[in-house]
């Protein structure tokens, strides 16, 4: 299991650090079953679309490292 901190994923203006963190995990876990978890969500700071962006990044990277 790879846990993504919700504060970084939901409050950060720039998605690049989030992408790099996810990609690092997928490289490490490549060839093994895994799941990514966005943990402890308390706020989306008025940007509910961020969950969709985060999920799209995860899907894109999962396909890359499949």
PDB file of N, CA, C, O and CB in Angstrom:
ATOM      1  N   UNK A   1       0.849  -1.166   0.000  1.00  0.00           N
ATOM      2  CA  UNK A   1       0.000   0.000   0.000  1.00  0.00           C
ATOM      3  C   UNK A   1       0.901   1.238   0.000  1.00  0.00           C
ATOM      4  O   UNK A   1       1.870   1.307   0.757  1.00  0.00           O
ATOM      5  CB  UNK A   1      -0.970  -0.007   1.225  1.00  0.00           C
ATOM      6  N   UNK A   2       0.582   2.195  -0.838  1.00  0.00           N
ATOM      7  CA  UNK A   2       1.299   3.469  -0.893  1.00  0.00           C
ATOM      8  C   UNK A   2       0.325   4.538  -0.435  1.00  0.00           C
ATOM      9  O   UNK A   2      -0.742   4.704  -1.026  1.00  0.00           O
ATOM     10  CB  UNK A   2       1.857   3.775  -2.342  1.00  0.00           C
ATOM     11  N   UNK A   3       0.682   5.257   0.606  1.00  0.00           N
ATOM     12  CA  UNK A   3      -0.226   6.259   1.178  1.00  0.00           C
ATOM     13  C   UNK A   3       0.194   7.654   0.753  1.00  0.00           C
ATOM     14  O   UNK A   3       1.346   8.056   0.921  1.00  0.00           O
ATOM     15  CB  UNK A   3      -0.255   6.158   2.715  1.00  0.00           C
ATOM     16  N   UNK A   4      -0.746   8.371   0.210  1.00  0.00           N
ATOM     17  CA  UNK A   4      -0.534   9.749  -0.208  1.00  0.00           C
ATOM     18  C   UNK A   4      -1.134  10.658   0.844  1.00  0.00           C
ATOM     19  O   UNK A   4      -2.299  10.497   1.210  1.00  0.00           O
ATOM     20  CB  UNK A   4      -1.156  10.024  -1.610  1.00  0.00           C
ATOM     21  N   UNK A   5      -0.353  11.619   1.341  1.00  0.00           N
ATOM     22  CA  UNK A   5      -0.864  12.574   2.314  1.00  0.00           C
ATOM     23  C   UNK A   5      -1.907  13.473   1.679  1.00  0.00           C
ATOM     24  O   UNK A   5      -1.659  14.074   0.633  1.00  0.00           O
ATOM     25  CB  UNK A   5       0.274  13.412   2.898  1.00  0.00           C
ATOM     26  N   UNK A   6      -3.050  13.567   2.291  1.00  0.00           N
ATOM     27  CA  UNK A   6      -4.153  14.339   1.716  1.00  0.00           C
ATOM     28  C   UNK A   6      -3.826  15.821   1.608  1.00  0.00           C
ATOM     29  O   UNK A   6      -4.243  16.469   0.648  1.00  0.00           O
ATOM     30  CB  UNK A   6      -5.403  14.155   2.548  1.00  0.00           C
ATOM     31  N   UNK A   7      -3.093  16.371   2.567  1.00  0.00           N
ATOM     32  CA  UNK A   7      -2.783  17.796   2.522  1.00  0.00           C
ATOM     33  C   UNK A   7      -2.017  18.145   1.253  1.00  0.00           C
ATOM     34  O   UNK A   7      -2.335  19.134   0.592  1.00  0.00           O
ATOM     35  CB  UNK A   7      -1.976  18.208   3.756  1.00  0.00           C
ATOM     36  N   UNK A   8      -1.028  17.359   0.909  1.00  0.00           N
ATOM     37  CA  UNK A   8      -0.267  17.617  -0.313  1.00  0.00           C
ATOM     38  C   UNK A   8      -1.156  17.485  -1.537  1.00  0.00           C
ATOM     39  O   UNK A   8      -1.102  18.319  -2.441  1.00  0.00           O
ATOM     40  CB  UNK A   8       0.925  16.660  -0.421  1.00  0.00           C
ATOM     41  N   UNK A   9      -1.962  16.456  -1.570  1.00  0.00           N
ATOM     42  CA  UNK A   9      -2.789  16.193  -2.748  1.00  0.00           C
ATOM     43  C   UNK A   9      -3.933  17.183  -2.921  1.00  0.00           C
ATOM     44  O   UNK A   9      -4.316  17.490  -4.050  1.00  0.00           O
ATOM     45  CB  UNK A   9      -3.346  14.806  -2.672  1.00  0.00           C
ATOM     46  N   UNK A  10      -4.479  17.684  -1.827  1.00  0.00           N
ATOM     47  CA  UNK A  10      -5.660  18.539  -1.951  1.00  0.00           C
ATOM     48  C   UNK A  10      -5.361  20.024  -1.861  1.00  0.00           C
ATOM     49  O   UNK A  10      -6.110  20.827  -2.417  1.00  0.00           O
ATOM     50  CB  UNK A  10      -6.645  18.182  -0.899  1.00  0.00           C
ATOM     51  N   UNK A  11      -4.299  20.414  -1.184  1.00  0.00           N
ATOM     52  CA  UNK A  11      -4.039  21.829  -0.964  1.00  0.00           C
ATOM     53  C   UNK A  11      -2.931  22.408  -1.832  1.00  0.00           C
ATOM     54  O   UNK A  11      -2.873  23.623  -2.021  1.00  0.00           O
ATOM     55  CB  UNK A  11      -3.702  22.046   0.457  1.00  0.00           C
ATOM     56  N   UNK A  12      -2.067  21.581  -2.355  1.00  0.00           N
ATOM     57  CA  UNK A  12      -0.948  22.048  -3.155  1.00  0.00           C
ATOM     58  C   UNK A  12      -1.424  22.699  -4.454  1.00  0.00           C
ATOM     59  O   UNK A  12      -2.329  22.187  -5.114  1.00  0.00           O
ATOM     60  CB  UNK A  12      -0.005  20.892  -3.461  1.00  0.00           C
ATOM     61  N   UNK A  13      -0.823  23.808  -4.813  1.00  0.00           N
ATOM     62  CA  UNK A  13      -1.153  24.473  -6.076  1.00  0.00           C
ATOM     63  C   UNK A  13      -0.574  23.712  -7.270  1.00  0.00           C
ATOM     64  O   UNK A  13      -1.176  23.657  -8.342  1.00  0.00           O
ATOM     65  CB  UNK A  13      -0.629  25.919  -6.071  1.00  0.00           C
ATOM     66  N   UNK A  14       0.592  23.133  -7.060  1.00  0.00           N
ATOM     67  CA  UNK A  14       1.324  22.456  -8.135  1.00  0.00           C
ATOM     68  C   UNK A  14       1.168  20.941  -7.982  1.00  0.00           C
ATOM     69  O   UNK A  14       1.466  20.386  -6.924  1.00  0.00           O
ATOM     70  CB  UNK A  14       2.835  22.858  -8.120  1.00  0.00           C
ATOM     71  N   UNK A  15       0.710  20.290  -9.017  1.00  0.00           N
ATOM     72  CA  UNK A  15       0.514  18.839  -8.970  1.00  0.00           C
ATOM     73  C   UNK A  15       1.806  18.051  -9.214  1.00  0.00           C
ATOM     74  O   UNK A  15       1.827  16.841  -8.991  1.00  0.00           O
ATOM     75  CB  UNK A  15      -0.522  18.432  -9.994  1.00  0.00           C
ATOM     76  N   UNK A  16       2.863  18.692  -9.656  1.00  0.00           N
ATOM     77  CA  UNK A  16       4.098  17.983  -9.998  1.00  0.00           C
ATOM     78  C   UNK A  16       4.703  17.225  -8.812  1.00  0.00           C
ATOM     79  O   UNK A  16       5.092  16.070  -8.988  1.00  0.00           O
ATOM     80  CB  UNK A  16       5.113  18.963 -10.539  1.00  0.00           C
ATOM     81  N   UNK A  17       4.803  17.812  -7.620  1.00  0.00           N
ATOM     82  CA  UNK A  17       5.344  17.029  -6.500  1.00  0.00           C
ATOM     83  C   UNK A  17       4.496  15.801  -6.175  1.00  0.00           C
ATOM     84  O   UNK A  17       5.028  14.762  -5.783  1.00  0.00           O
ATOM     85  CB  UNK A  17       5.458  17.904  -5.266  1.00  0.00           C
ATOM     86  N   UNK A  18       3.201  15.918  -6.335  1.00  0.00           N
ATOM     87  CA  UNK A  18       2.301  14.787  -6.099  1.00  0.00           C
ATOM     88  C   UNK A  18       2.570  13.695  -7.125  1.00  0.00           C
ATOM     89  O   UNK A  18       2.662  12.514  -6.790  1.00  0.00           O
ATOM     90  CB  UNK A  18       0.818  15.236  -6.159  1.00  0.00           C
ATOM     91  N   UNK A  19       2.694  14.109  -8.371  1.00  0.00           N
ATOM     92  CA  UNK A  19       2.974  13.170  -9.462  1.00  0.00           C
ATOM     93  C   UNK A  19       4.299  12.441  -9.220  1.00  0.00           C
ATOM     94  O   UNK A  19       4.390  11.226  -9.399  1.00  0.00           O
ATOM     95  CB  UNK A  19       3.012  13.912 -10.819  1.00  0.00           C
ATOM     96  N   UNK A  20       5.316  13.190  -8.814  1.00  0.00           N
ATOM     97  CA  UNK A  20       6.635  12.588  -8.566  1.00  0.00           C
ATOM     98  C   UNK A  20       6.569  11.580  -7.424  1.00  0.00           C
ATOM     99  O   UNK A  20       7.202  10.526  -7.493  1.00  0.00           O
ATOM    100  CB  UNK A  20       7.674  13.678  -8.244  1.00  0.00           C
ATOM    101  N   UNK A  21       5.812  11.891  -6.378  1.00  0.00           N
ATOM    102  CA  UNK A  21       5.665  10.970  -5.247  1.00  0.00           C
ATOM    103  C   UNK A  21       4.949   9.689  -5.686  1.00  0.00           C
ATOM    104  O   UNK A  21       5.364   8.586  -5.331  1.00  0.00           O
ATOM    105  CB  UNK A  21       4.889  11.649  -4.091  1.00  0.00           C
ATOM    106  N   UNK A  22       3.879   9.843  -6.453  1.00  0.00           N
ATOM    107  CA  UNK A  22       3.147   8.670  -6.948  1.00  0.00           C
ATOM    108  C   UNK A  22       4.031   7.828  -7.862  1.00  0.00           C
ATOM    109  O   UNK A  22       4.045   6.601  -7.770  1.00  0.00           O
ATOM    110  CB  UNK A  22       1.872   9.104  -7.699  1.00  0.00           C
ATOM    111  N   UNK A  23       4.760   8.494  -8.734  1.00  0.00           N
ATOM    112  CA  UNK A  23       5.593   7.763  -9.689  1.00  0.00           C
ATOM    113  C   UNK A  23       6.708   7.007  -8.966  1.00  0.00           C
ATOM    114  O   UNK A  23       7.041   5.883  -9.340  1.00  0.00           O
ATOM    115  CB  UNK A  23       6.192   8.728 -10.729  1.00  0.00           C
ATOM    116  N   UNK A  24       7.276   7.616  -7.944  1.00  0.00           N
ATOM    117  CA  UNK A  24       8.298   6.935  -7.149  1.00  0.00           C
ATOM    118  C   UNK A  24       7.737   5.636  -6.566  1.00  0.00           C
ATOM    119  O   UNK A  24       8.391   4.595  -6.614  1.00  0.00           O
ATOM    120  CB  UNK A  24       8.811   7.856  -6.017  1.00  0.00           C
ATOM    121  N   UNK A  25       6.537   5.706  -6.023  1.00  0.00           N
ATOM    122  CA  UNK A  25       5.906   4.520  -5.460  1.00  0.00           C
ATOM    123  C   UNK A  25       5.650   3.454  -6.498  1.00  0.00           C
ATOM    124  O   UNK A  25       5.880   2.271  -6.248  1.00  0.00           O
ATOM    125  CB  UNK A  25       4.619   4.889  -4.795  1.00  0.00           C
ATOM    126  N   UNK A  26       5.178   3.860  -7.655  1.00  0.00           N
ATOM    127  CA  UNK A  26       4.868   2.874  -8.692  1.00  0.00           C
ATOM    128  C   UNK A  26       6.127   2.234  -9.257  1.00  0.00           C
ATOM    129  O   UNK A  26       6.114   1.064  -9.640  1.00  0.00           O
ATOM    130  CB  UNK A  26       4.074   3.523  -9.814  1.00  0.00           C
ATOM    131  N   UNK A  27       7.206   2.991  -9.310  1.00  0.00           N
ATOM    132  CA  UNK A  27       8.483   2.389  -9.743  1.00  0.00           C
ATOM    133  C   UNK A  27       8.936   1.341  -8.727  1.00  0.00           C
ATOM    134  O   UNK A  27       9.364   0.248  -9.098  1.00  0.00           O
ATOM    135  CB  UNK A  27       9.583   3.484  -9.918  1.00  0.00           C
ATOM    136  N   UNK A  28       8.839   1.687  -7.447  1.00  0.00           N
ATOM    137  CA  UNK A  28       9.263   0.768  -6.387  1.00  0.00           C
ATOM    138  C   UNK A  28       8.406  -0.493  -6.376  1.00  0.00           C
ATOM    139  O   UNK A  28       8.922  -1.593  -6.177  1.00  0.00           O
ATOM    140  CB  UNK A  28       9.195   1.460  -5.019  1.00  0.00           C
ATOM    141  N   UNK A  29       7.111  -0.339  -6.587  1.00  0.00           N
ATOM    142  CA  UNK A  29       6.175  -1.455  -6.488  1.00  0.00           C
ATOM    143  C   UNK A  29       5.911  -2.175  -7.805  1.00  0.00           C
ATOM    144  O   UNK A  29       5.128  -3.124  -7.844  1.00  0.00           O
ATOM    145  CB  UNK A  29       4.888  -0.965  -5.941  1.00  0.00           C
ATOM    146  N   UNK A  30       6.545  -1.741  -8.866  1.00  0.00           N
ATOM    147  CA  UNK A  30       6.301  -2.334 -10.184  1.00  0.00           C
ATOM    148  C   UNK A  30       6.518  -3.847 -10.130  1.00  0.00           C
ATOM    149  O   UNK A  30       7.515  -4.327  -9.590  1.00  0.00           O
ATOM    150  CB  UNK A  30       7.227  -1.693 -11.252  1.00  0.00           C
ATOM    151  N   UNK A  31       5.580  -4.575 -10.693  1.00  0.00           N
ATOM    152  CA  UNK A  31       5.652  -6.028 -10.721  1.00  0.00           C
ATOM    153  C   UNK A  31       4.980  -6.698  -9.527  1.00  0.00           C
ATOM    154  O   UNK A  31       4.899  -7.925  -9.464  1.00  0.00           O
ATOM    155  CB  UNK A  31       7.079  -6.452 -10.785  1.00  0.00           C
ATOM    156  N   UNK A  32       4.501  -5.897  -8.584  1.00  0.00           N
ATOM    157  CA  UNK A  32       3.819  -6.414  -7.398  1.00  0.00           C
ATOM    158  C   UNK A  32       2.421  -5.812  -7.324  1.00  0.00           C
ATOM    159  O   UNK A  32       2.199  -4.704  -7.811  1.00  0.00           O
ATOM    160  CB  UNK A  32       4.625  -6.096  -6.103  1.00  0.00           C
ATOM    161  N   UNK A  33       1.485  -6.522  -6.725  1.00  0.00           N
ATOM    162  CA  UNK A  33       0.163  -5.926  -6.522  1.00  0.00           C
ATOM    163  C   UNK A  33       0.285  -4.778  -5.510  1.00  0.00           C
ATOM    164  O   UNK A  33       1.026  -4.885  -4.533  1.00  0.00           O
ATOM    165  CB  UNK A  33      -0.871  -7.001  -6.027  1.00  0.00           C
ATOM    166  N   UNK A  34      -0.432  -3.704  -5.745  1.00  0.00           N
ATOM    167  CA  UNK A  34      -0.391  -2.566  -4.829  1.00  0.00           C
ATOM    168  C   UNK A  34      -1.677  -1.763  -4.927  1.00  0.00           C
ATOM    169  O   UNK A  34      -2.485  -1.950  -5.837  1.00  0.00           O
ATOM    170  CB  UNK A  34       0.820  -1.671  -5.127  1.00  0.00           C
ATOM    171  N   UNK A  35      -1.842  -0.869  -3.970  1.00  0.00           N
ATOM    172  CA  UNK A  35      -2.948   0.080  -4.016  1.00  0.00           C
ATOM    173  C   UNK A  35      -2.432   1.420  -3.507  1.00  0.00           C
ATOM    174  O   UNK A  35      -1.569   1.477  -2.632  1.00  0.00           O
ATOM    175  CB  UNK A  35      -4.174  -0.419  -3.169  1.00  0.00           C
ATOM    176  N   UNK A  36      -2.966   2.478  -4.060  1.00  0.00           N
ATOM    177  CA  UNK A  36      -2.652   3.833  -3.618  1.00  0.00           C
ATOM    178  C   UNK A  36      -3.835   4.349  -2.829  1.00  0.00           C
ATOM    179  O   UNK A  36      -4.985   4.187  -3.236  1.00  0.00           O
ATOM    180  CB  UNK A  36      -2.323   4.773  -4.821  1.00  0.00           C
ATOM    181  N   UNK A  37      -3.547   4.972  -1.696  1.00  0.00           N
ATOM    182  CA  UNK A  37      -4.592   5.449  -0.806  1.00  0.00           C
ATOM    183  C   UNK A  37      -4.372   6.928  -0.536  1.00  0.00           C
ATOM    184  O   UNK A  37      -3.271   7.350  -0.182  1.00  0.00           O
ATOM    185  CB  UNK A  37      -4.612   4.641   0.515  1.00  0.00           C
ATOM    186  N   UNK A  38      -5.423   7.705  -0.704  1.00  0.00           N
ATOM    187  CA  UNK A  38      -5.403   9.105  -0.312  1.00  0.00           C
ATOM    188  C   UNK A  38      -5.986   9.133   1.091  1.00  0.00           C
ATOM    189  O   UNK A  38      -7.183   8.912   1.275  1.00  0.00           O
ATOM    190  CB  UNK A  38      -6.215  10.036  -1.323  1.00  0.00           C
ATOM    191  N   UNK A  39      -5.160   9.400   2.063  1.00  0.00           N
ATOM    192  CA  UNK A  39      -5.575   9.212   3.456  1.00  0.00           C
ATOM    193  C   UNK A  39      -6.008  10.516   4.128  1.00  0.00           C
ATOM    194  O   UNK A  39      -5.550  11.602   3.775  1.00  0.00           O
ATOM    195  CB  UNK A  39      -4.444   8.590   4.248  1.00  0.00           C
ATOM    196  N   UNK A  40      -6.882  10.376   5.080  1.00  0.00           N
ATOM    197  CA  UNK A  40      -7.268  11.428   6.008  1.00  0.00           C
ATOM    198  C   UNK A  40      -7.683  12.737   5.344  1.00  0.00           C
ATOM    199  O   UNK A  40      -7.160  13.799   5.685  1.00  0.00           O
ATOM    200  CB  UNK A  40      -6.148  11.692   6.934  1.00  0.00           C
ATOM    201  N   UNK A  41      -8.599  12.669   4.418  1.00  0.00           N
ATOM    202  CA  UNK A  41      -9.085  13.880   3.754  1.00  0.00           C
ATOM    203  C   UNK A  41      -9.974  14.656   4.724  1.00  0.00           C
ATOM    204  O   UNK A  41     -10.981  14.139   5.208  1.00  0.00           O
ATOM    205  CB  UNK A  41      -9.865  13.528   2.445  1.00  0.00           C
ATOM    206  N   UNK A  42      -9.598  15.877   4.996  1.00  0.00           N
ATOM    207  CA  UNK A  42     -10.411  16.738   5.861  1.00  0.00           C
ATOM    208  C   UNK A  42     -11.028  17.887   5.074  1.00  0.00           C
ATOM    209  O   UNK A  42     -12.107  18.366   5.423  1.00  0.00           O
ATOM    210  CB  UNK A  42      -9.565  17.290   7.014  1.00  0.00           C
ATOM    211  N   UNK A  43     -10.362  18.330   4.023  1.00  0.00           N
ATOM    212  CA  UNK A  43     -10.888  19.430   3.221  1.00  0.00           C
ATOM    213  C   UNK A  43     -10.374  19.321   1.790  1.00  0.00           C
ATOM    214  O   UNK A  43      -9.317  18.746   1.530  1.00  0.00           O
ATOM    215  CB  UNK A  43     -10.498  20.791   3.834  1.00  0.00           C
ATOM    216  N   UNK A  44     -11.138  19.880   0.886  1.00  0.00           N
ATOM    217  CA  UNK A  44     -10.693  20.003  -0.502  1.00  0.00           C
ATOM    218  C   UNK A  44     -10.453  21.471  -0.847  1.00  0.00           C
ATOM    219  O   UNK A  44     -10.175  21.814  -1.997  1.00  0.00           O
ATOM    220  CB  UNK A  44     -11.733  19.383  -1.468  1.00  0.00           C
ATOM    221  N   UNK A  45     -10.562  22.319   0.152  1.00  0.00           N
ATOM    222  CA  UNK A  45     -10.318  23.758   0.001  1.00  0.00           C
ATOM    223  C   UNK A  45     -11.115  24.347  -1.156  1.00  0.00           C
ATOM    224  O   UNK A  45     -10.624  25.201  -1.894  1.00  0.00           O
ATOM    225  CB  UNK A  45      -8.831  24.022  -0.212  1.00  0.00           C
ATOM    226  N   UNK A  46     -12.357  23.875  -1.303  1.00  0.00           N
ATOM    227  CA  UNK A  46     -13.227  24.401  -2.350  1.00  0.00           C
ATOM    228  C   UNK A  46     -12.888  23.908  -3.751  1.00  0.00           C
ATOM    229  O   UNK A  46     -13.388  24.455  -4.735  1.00  0.00           O
ATOM    230  CB  UNK A  46     -13.174  25.883  -2.334  1.00  0.00           C
ATOM    231  N   UNK A  47     -12.042  22.878  -3.855  1.00  0.00           N
ATOM    232  CA  UNK A  47     -11.637  22.349  -5.166  1.00  0.00           C
ATOM    233  C   UNK A  47     -11.925  20.847  -5.266  1.00  0.00           C
ATOM    234  O   UNK A  47     -10.999  20.037  -5.248  1.00  0.00           O
ATOM    235  CB  UNK A  47     -10.137  22.617  -5.412  1.00  0.00           C
ATOM    236  N   UNK A  48     -13.192  20.480  -5.371  1.00  0.00           N
ATOM    237  CA  UNK A  48     -13.510  19.053  -5.442  1.00  0.00           C
ATOM    238  C   UNK A  48     -12.921  18.371  -6.679  1.00  0.00           C
ATOM    239  O   UNK A  48     -12.751  17.152  -6.687  1.00  0.00           O
ATOM    240  CB  UNK A  48     -15.010  18.865  -5.431  1.00  0.00           C
ATOM    241  N   UNK A  49     -12.612  19.134  -7.708  1.00  0.00           N
ATOM    242  CA  UNK A  49     -12.019  18.555  -8.918  1.00  0.00           C
ATOM    243  C   UNK A  49     -10.635  17.961  -8.644  1.00  0.00           C
ATOM    244  O   UNK A  49     -10.144  17.141  -9.419  1.00  0.00           O
ATOM    245  CB  UNK A  49     -11.919  19.617 -10.014  1.00  0.00           C
ATOM    246  N   UNK A  50     -10.012  18.377  -7.545  1.00  0.00           N
ATOM    247  CA  UNK A  50      -8.672  17.862  -7.232  1.00  0.00           C
ATOM    248  C   UNK A  50      -8.685  16.350  -7.056  1.00  0.00           C
ATOM    249  O   UNK A  50      -7.708  15.686  -7.403  1.00  0.00           O
ATOM    250  CB  UNK A  50      -8.128  18.525  -5.964  1.00  0.00           C
ATOM    251  N   UNK A  51      -9.766  15.793  -6.527  1.00  0.00           N
ATOM    252  CA  UNK A  51      -9.855  14.332  -6.394  1.00  0.00           C
ATOM    253  C   UNK A  51      -9.836  13.661  -7.752  1.00  0.00           C
ATOM    254  O   UNK A  51      -9.215  12.611  -7.918  1.00  0.00           O
ATOM    255  CB  UNK A  51     -11.123  13.935  -5.635  1.00  0.00           C
ATOM    256  N   UNK A  52     -10.511  14.255  -8.722  1.00  0.00           N
ATOM    257  CA  UNK A  52     -10.510  13.710 -10.079  1.00  0.00           C
ATOM    258  C   UNK A  52      -9.113  13.813 -10.702  1.00  0.00           C
ATOM    259  O   UNK A  52      -8.656  12.886 -11.370  1.00  0.00           O
ATOM    260  CB  UNK A  52     -11.544  14.449 -10.956  1.00  0.00           C
ATOM    261  N   UNK A  53      -8.451  14.930 -10.480  1.00  0.00           N
ATOM    262  CA  UNK A  53      -7.094  15.117 -11.006  1.00  0.00           C
ATOM    263  C   UNK A  53      -6.146  14.084 -10.401  1.00  0.00           C
ATOM    264  O   UNK A  53      -5.335  13.486 -11.109  1.00  0.00           O
ATOM    265  CB  UNK A  53      -6.584  16.550 -10.712  1.00  0.00           C
ATOM    266  N   UNK A  54      -6.252  13.880  -9.094  1.00  0.00           N
ATOM    267  CA  UNK A  54      -5.396  12.919  -8.403  1.00  0.00           C
ATOM    268  C   UNK A  54      -5.641  11.499  -8.938  1.00  0.00           C
ATOM    269  O   UNK A  54      -4.699  10.752  -9.199  1.00  0.00           O
ATOM    270  CB  UNK A  54      -5.648  12.973  -6.877  1.00  0.00           C
ATOM    271  N   UNK A  55      -6.912  11.148  -9.095  1.00  0.00           N
ATOM    272  CA  UNK A  55      -7.261   9.821  -9.605  1.00  0.00           C
ATOM    273  C   UNK A  55      -6.772   9.641 -11.045  1.00  0.00           C
ATOM    274  O   UNK A  55      -6.261   8.576 -11.393  1.00  0.00           O
ATOM    275  CB  UNK A  55      -8.783   9.603  -9.531  1.00  0.00           C
ATOM    276  N   UNK A  56      -6.922  10.664 -11.878  1.00  0.00           N
ATOM    277  CA  UNK A  56      -6.433  10.575 -13.266  1.00  0.00           C
ATOM    278  C   UNK A  56      -4.928  10.358 -13.310  1.00  0.00           C
ATOM    279  O   UNK A  56      -4.436   9.551 -14.099  1.00  0.00           O
ATOM    280  CB  UNK A  56      -6.795  11.847 -14.045  1.00  0.00           C
ATOM    281  N   UNK A  57      -4.197  11.078 -12.462  1.00  0.00           N
ATOM    282  CA  UNK A  57      -2.745  10.879 -12.404  1.00  0.00           C
ATOM    283  C   UNK A  57      -2.418   9.450 -12.024  1.00  0.00           C
ATOM    284  O   UNK A  57      -1.544   8.823 -12.622  1.00  0.00           O
ATOM    285  CB  UNK A  57      -2.102  11.849 -11.406  1.00  0.00           C
ATOM    286  N   UNK A  58      -3.124   8.937 -11.023  1.00  0.00           N
ATOM    287  CA  UNK A  58      -2.879   7.573 -10.589  1.00  0.00           C
ATOM    288  C   UNK A  58      -3.135   6.553 -11.678  1.00  0.00           C
ATOM    289  O   UNK A  58      -2.352   5.619 -11.856  1.00  0.00           O
ATOM    290  CB  UNK A  58      -3.726   7.259  -9.405  1.00  0.00           C
ATOM    291  N   UNK A  59      -4.218   6.723 -12.403  1.00  0.00           N
ATOM    292  CA  UNK A  59      -4.554   5.803 -13.501  1.00  0.00           C
ATOM    293  C   UNK A  59      -3.495   5.888 -14.594  1.00  0.00           C
ATOM    294  O   UNK A  59      -3.023   4.864 -15.089  1.00  0.00           O
ATOM    295  CB  UNK A  59      -5.957   6.126 -14.084  1.00  0.00           C
ATOM    296  N   UNK A  60      -3.128   7.095 -14.965  1.00  0.00           N
ATOM    297  CA  UNK A  60      -2.121   7.292 -16.010  1.00  0.00           C
ATOM    298  C   UNK A  60      -0.786   6.632 -15.631  1.00  0.00           C
ATOM    299  O   UNK A  60      -0.172   5.943 -16.446  1.00  0.00           O
ATOM    300  CB  UNK A  60      -1.913   8.796 -16.267  1.00  0.00           C
ATOM    301  N   UNK A  61      -0.353   6.850 -14.396  1.00  0.00           N
ATOM    302  CA  UNK A  61       0.905   6.264 -13.960  1.00  0.00           C
ATOM    303  C   UNK A  61       0.810   4.750 -13.797  1.00  0.00           C
ATOM    304  O   UNK A  61       1.769   4.036 -14.090  1.00  0.00           O
ATOM    305  CB  UNK A  61       1.343   6.893 -12.659  1.00  0.00           C
ATOM    306  N   UNK A  62      -0.330   4.256 -13.336  1.00  0.00           N
ATOM    307  CA  UNK A  62      -0.518   2.803 -13.229  1.00  0.00           C
ATOM    308  C   UNK A  62      -0.419   2.139 -14.591  1.00  0.00           C
ATOM    309  O   UNK A  62       0.159   1.060 -14.720  1.00  0.00           O
ATOM    310  CB  UNK A  62      -1.874   2.480 -12.589  1.00  0.00           C
ATOM    311  N   UNK A  63      -0.982   2.784 -15.608  1.00  0.00           N
ATOM    312  CA  UNK A  63      -0.878   2.240 -16.965  1.00  0.00           C
ATOM    313  C   UNK A  63       0.575   2.267 -17.442  1.00  0.00           C
ATOM    314  O   UNK A  63       1.029   1.337 -18.109  1.00  0.00           O
ATOM    315  CB  UNK A  63      -1.776   3.037 -17.940  1.00  0.00           C
ATOM    316  N   UNK A  64       1.290   3.310 -17.106  1.00  0.00           N
ATOM    317  CA  UNK A  64       2.704   3.434 -17.499  1.00  0.00           C
ATOM    318  C   UNK A  64       3.555   2.326 -16.877  1.00  0.00           C
ATOM    319  O   UNK A  64       4.441   1.779 -17.533  1.00  0.00           O
ATOM    320  CB  UNK A  64       3.256   4.811 -17.084  1.00  0.00           C
ATOM    321  N   UNK A  65       3.288   2.002 -15.631  1.00  0.00           N
ATOM    322  CA  UNK A  65       4.109   1.024 -14.908  1.00  0.00           C
ATOM    323  C   UNK A  65       3.471  -0.365 -14.827  1.00  0.00           C
ATOM    324  O   UNK A  65       3.940  -1.210 -14.064  1.00  0.00           O
ATOM    325  CB  UNK A  65       4.381   1.527 -13.514  1.00  0.00           C
ATOM    326  N   UNK A  66       2.422  -0.612 -15.592  1.00  0.00           N
ATOM    327  CA  UNK A  66       1.761  -1.914 -15.584  1.00  0.00           C
ATOM    328  C   UNK A  66       2.637  -2.975 -16.229  1.00  0.00           C
ATOM    329  O   UNK A  66       2.240  -4.137 -16.311  1.00  0.00           O
ATOM    330  CB  UNK A  66       0.418  -1.837 -16.304  1.00  0.00           C
TER     331      UNK A  66
END
